Amino acid sequence: MRAQSSLAIAMIALVSLGLLGCGDSDSPQRGNSARDLKIVFVTGDEEYRSEESMPMLAAILERDFPISCEVAYALSDEGEVDPNRKDHIDGLEELEDADLMVVFTRFRQLPDDQLMRVRDFAASGKPMVGFRTATHAFRYPKESPNVAMNDDWPIAVFGQKWITHHGHFADGEDEMTAVTIRDEAKGHPVLRGVEPFGAYSWLYHVEGGGDALPENSLRLLDGRALRSNHEQRLDRFPRTNPVAWTRSYRSDGGEARIFFTTLGHPFDFKQESMRRLALNGILWALGLEESIPQGGCRTDFAATYDPPNSGFGQVYRKGNFPRRD
């Protein structure tokens, strides 16, 4: 518990000094020069534009809190963001002194030295946050010594693996999932200021038909698929499923707080409640729920957010060289 205890002491000090707190749209920007906590966003998915949404969240956090954020990207050999490159994520060394890891990757097959940085952080007892495809963050061949990262690791850390979803329909044109607050979760700090909303993410299956989240999971939000390609199998893949939850993950390093959401379509983050859910969830994972006001985190963009639609191939934005000065 040593790593978690040290982090908790630091966070209590920040709260008591008034250096941390979510403001509403009328609150002044934090603008503190001291950066007392560090978050690393690990991106790399070829479908949902995590290379756009995660830097957007990072910019809001850095604007409003004494938090420094680093974003690790899948890069080409020339240093351009290339989410189709599955065997490399640049910047994972930043995890060595990070206080929180955010994972939004899909079917990565990283070399051992890069994967070890992720595994070491997960074993440190420090908190983690996952978005959507973190249920299938890695994909190694069955003969690989890292094959447990495919299913066992996301189940252990985030609570579930990839199973199925309710289908691709009118991607980015229509809302696909109606998101509502579960009665037993009302009043939870992560949900402060979060209202029911429509998500462009098609619903992921995580529970029902023999599948379940771990017992220590607190389900926060439900999603109901507005369209489904499982109409003939709804007893196996129910039309309503949790889309956000909290839990804890115990490792040799201690017990870590986990926040996870299966939402994450790039257009979801245009919704104020989705951004607030993500920001509140990150602060909660850090143990800073007392700094989240009743109205939730401030959500106005710190920079323009206009991502391409989700999709495979060459849909992502070209010419992004994040490591250049």
HELIX and SHEET records of a PDB file:
HELIX    1   1 ARG A    2  SER A   16  1                                  15    
HELIX    2   2 SER A   50  ASP A   64  1                                  15    
HELIX    3   3 LEU A   92  ASP A   97  5                                   6    
HELIX    4   4 ASP A  112  ALA A  122  1                                  11    
HELIX    5   5 ARG A  132  HIS A  136  5                                   5    
HELIX    6   6 VAL A  147  MET A  149  5                                   3    
HELIX    7   7 ASP A  152  PHE A  158  1                                   7    
HELIX    8   8 ASP A  183  ALA A  185  5                                   3    
HELIX    9   9 PRO A  189  LEU A  191  5                                   3    
HELIX   10  10 GLU A  231  ARG A  233  5                                   3    
HELIX   11  11 ASP A  268  LYS A  270  5                                   3    
HELIX   12  12 GLU A  272  ALA A  285  1                                  14    
HELIX   13  13 GLU A  289  SER A  291  5                                   3    
SHEET    1   A 9 ILE A  67  ALA A  72  0                                        
SHEET    2   A 9 LEU A  37  GLY A  44  1                                        
SHEET    3   A 9 LEU A 100  THR A 105  1                                        
SHEET    4   A 9 MET A 128  PHE A 131  1                                        
SHEET    5   A 9 GLY A 254  THR A 261  1                                        
SHEET    6   A 9 THR A 240  SER A 251 -1                                        
SHEET    7   A 9 LEU A 218  ALA A 225 -1                                        
SHEET    8   A 9 THR A 177  ILE A 181 -1                                        
SHEET    9   A 9 PHE A 197  ALA A 199 -1                                        
END                                                                             
